[in-house]
Amino acid sequence: MPRAGDPYTGRVPLMFNADITCSRCRPAKVMESGYDFYRNGQNDDVIFVWSGGGWLESNFGRLRYKQDDYIVIPRGTIYRLVPDDIAKEDYLILESAHPVRLPARYLHPEGQIRLGAPYGERDFHGPTEIIAEDKDGDFAILVKDRGSRFTRNIMGAHPFDVVGWDGYLYPFTFNANDFEPITGTFHLPPPIHQTFEIKGYVICTFAPRYLDLHPEAIKVPWAHDNTEADEVLFYVRGNFGSRKGVEPGSFTLHPQGIPHGPHPGTTLKSFEHKRTEELAVMFDTQFPLELTEQALAMDDPNYPLSWLG
């Protein structure tokens, strides 16, 4: 996918339903002319940083981000990404029609993260530095709403003129490498990898981990058909033991009800491995995903042939 646009206008939608829009973004510039800030007025933004790093600046302050971070930005936040090097920026973006939350089973009734969850409070990072820009002038905000409608909103004062804030809704980062995988004597199902919970879909992180411990364990997923969810895998990096024909940056879409599983030859080969260094982001949707024309144009016609063994 060629570089184009900025981190907001350069988003290329690939698949969507009423709950989620999945896009890739490989920006060519920090920001297009005509506006200074961006605001998603309808959806929460989840930006997975495939490569790059820099600062998220918002009306909540400054927040550092780096490679393999999930950046979760609540709807209505006025923000801009300030990359260290725009040529290295590369994102997976999931726009969520409903709030992004931690799975309920990871939380105590009082709201704290339970011991035994795959992460703790210390792994989540919010803004640490108030910007407090007290300036008058014309400041343009590109506002997105109604799915794809853009409006340019001109403010008479800098939108970051905030001297302090209080509350529990703000942008934060979580790095995929801080996810603590759970392993067992045999292959455990994908819910153990769940990272975020959104009405209509979930986000999971397949992080580097030790594989199943039983000496006769088959260390790749069994054949299955996810009858209640479309399943999408975004391959970040590493060697994917159950897959052939994919590389870092690939997507695979497994529509609900269609059987799928390990590629031919990977099951027996899995016995010799004790650990995997793969990193992948998976999202499962309750309702079927539609593919865009841009996604269909990027389809790999050779991928089905990888199943011939």
N, C-alpha and C positions, 0 to 999 in steps of 0.2 A: 504494500500500500504506500503510495508516494506521500511525502510530506506536503501539507497544505493547511492554510488558515492558521488560527491560533488555538489555544486550549479550549475555546468555547465554540467558535464557528467551524473549527476543523474537525469536529466530531462526526465520524461516519457511522450512521446507524446500521447495524447488521441484522438484529432480530428484536422482536418486540411483541408484547401483548398489552392488555389494559393495566398491568401491574408494573411492568419493567420495560425499559428500552436499553439494549446493550449496544454500545458503540466502541469503536477503536479511534484513537486520536494520535496522530504523529505530527505535531504542530511545526510549522515552518517559521513562525514569528511569535514574539511574546504576546502581542496584542494588535489587532487590526486598528486602523485609524478610525476615528468617529466615536469612540467610547473609551472610558478609562477603567471601568469595573464591570463585573458580571453578577447577575442575580438569577437563580433559578426559582421562579415564583410558584412553581407547581410541584416540583419533585425534590426529594433528597438526592444529592449526588454522592455516589461512592466511586472514588477514583483510585484504581489500583495502579501504582507506579511501576510499570514494567522496566523502565530504565529512566535515569535522571535523578534530579534532586533540586531542592531550593526552598523557598519560603511560600507559605500560604498567608497572605495578608487579608484581613477581614475587619469588620466593625467590632470583632471580639479581640483583635490584636494579631500578633505574628505567631506563626506555628511552623516549625521546621519539618520538612518532609524529605524522604530519601527512597532509594530503590526498595521495592517489595513492600512499601507502605500501602495500607488502605487509608485513604483520606475520606472521612465521612463528614459531609457538609449539609447541615439541615436546610430545608427549603427556606427561602427568604433571606438567607445570609448574603450580604454584599461582600464580594471577595475578588481577588485576583491572584493568580499564580505567578511568582517571580522566580523563574528557573536560574540555576547556576550557569547552565549552558543549554540553550534552546535546542541545539542540534542533537542532544542526548535524550530529550524528553519523549516519552512514549507511554501511552496510557490505555488501560481498559477502563471504560466508564459504564457504570450501571446506574441509570436514573430510576428512582423508586417512587411510585405513586403514593406509597404509604411509608410511615416512619421506619427507620432502620433501628433495630433493637438488638440487645443480647438475648439469646435463647432463654426462655423462662426457666428451664430446668437447670441452668447454671446459677440461678439466683436464689438467695434466701428470701423468705416472705418480706423481710425488712429491706431488700434491695441489694444487699452486698453480694459479691461474687463468691460462690461456695468454694471451699477447699475441694480439690479434685476436678474442678473445671479446667479446661485447657489453657487458661490464662488468668491473670489476676489484675487488680486495679492498677498496679504499677506499670502494666504493659500498655496502658492507654494514656495518650499525651494530648493535652489541650493547649490552647494559646497561653503563652507565658509572658508576653511583652505587649503592653498597651501602646498603641501608636499615637493616639490623641492628636490628630492633625487639625488644628484650629485655623482653617483658611476659608476665605470667601472666594467665589469665582464660579465658573461653569464646570461642573463635573458630571460627565455623562455615564450612565449605567445602562448596559444592555440587559434587558429583562426578558427572560423566556417564560412563557406560560402557554396554556392550552395545547401542550404537546410540542408544537413547533412554531408558535407565533412569537416574534421578537418585537420589542418596543424599546426605543431609546428614550430614557428618562433623564432629564437635565435637572440637577440639583444646584442650588445657589450656595451651598457650603460643602466642604469636604465630608464624605459620608463616614469617615473614620474619626469624627470629632467626639470621641467617647473617652471620658476620663476614668471610667470604671463600670463594671457590670456585675450582676449577681444572677444565679440560676443554674440550671442543670441541662440546658440545651445549648450546645456550642460545637464548633468543628473539633474533630480530634483525629489522631492517627493511631493505627495499630499495625505493627510490622508482622508480616507473615512468618518471619523467622522466630518470632516470640510465641508462636502457637505451639503448645506442648502436646504432641501426638500421643494417642492412647493405642497401645498394642496389646495383643493377647496371644494365647497359644495357637489360635486359628484366625482366619481372616475375619475382621470385624467390618460391619456394614458402614456406608458413608455417613450416617448421622453422627458418628464419633468425630467427624472432621468439621462439624457445623461451627461456623464462626459468627454469623449474623442471622437474624430472623426478621423477615418482613412479610406482611400479609400478602399472600400469593406466591411467595418464593423464599428460598433460603440461599445463603452463601456459605460454601465450605472451603477449607484450606487443606490441600494435600501437601503437608510439609515433610522435609527430610526426616526419616524415622527408621527404627529397627523394625524388621518384618516379623511375621508370626514365628513363635518360639518352638512349636512342636516339631520334632524331627521329621514327621511325615506331612507337615502342613503344605498345602498348595498356596503359594504366596502372591497370587494374583486374584482379582475378583472372579467369582464364579459367574457362569452365564445366567443372565436374568433379563426380565423385561419390566422396566419401571412403569407399572400400569397406571400410576396416579401422578406422574410428573414427566415433563420434558426435561432432559438432562443435558447440560452443556459443560464441556471441559475446555478451559483455556490453559494451554501448556506453557508454563513460564520458563522452566529450564530443567535440565537433568535428563536421565535415561528412564523412560517410562516402560517398565517391565512388561506390562500387559498390552502394549501398543506397538504397531509398526506403521510407517507411513506418515508420522507426525514429527514435527520439530518445534523448537521454541517459537512461540507466537502463533501456533496453529490453534484452531478451534475444532472440536467435534461436537455435533449435535445428535443426540440419541432420542428421537421422538417417543412419546409414551406408548407402551404396548408393543413395541418392536423389540424382539429378543436381541441381545448383544452381550459381549463378554470378551475374554482374552483373545488376542490374535492367535492363529495357528502356530504352534511351536513354542509359545511363551509359557504354557503351563508347566511342562516338564523342566524347562530351563529355569523356572523360578526356584526350584529346590536348592540350587547352588548359592542363592543369594541370602545374606543375612540382614542387609540394610539397603535402603533406597535413598538417593539424594535428589529425587524428583521434587519439584515445586509446581503446583498447579492450583488454579482457582476454579471451583465448580459452582454453578448455580442450577437449582432445580425449580421449575415453575409449575404451579398447580394447573394452569391453563396452557393450551398449546401456544407455541411461539410461531409468529409469522416471520419469514425471511424477506429482507429488502432486496431490491435490484442490485444494490452495491454488494451485498453478501453473495448473491448468486453469481455475480461477475468474478468473484474471488474463489469460487468452488474449485477444489482440486479433483479433476476427473480421474486421476490415477489412484486416489485413495481406496475405492472399492476393490481394486485389483490386489491390494495388500492383504486381502482376506483369502486369497487363493492358496496360501501355504507354500 
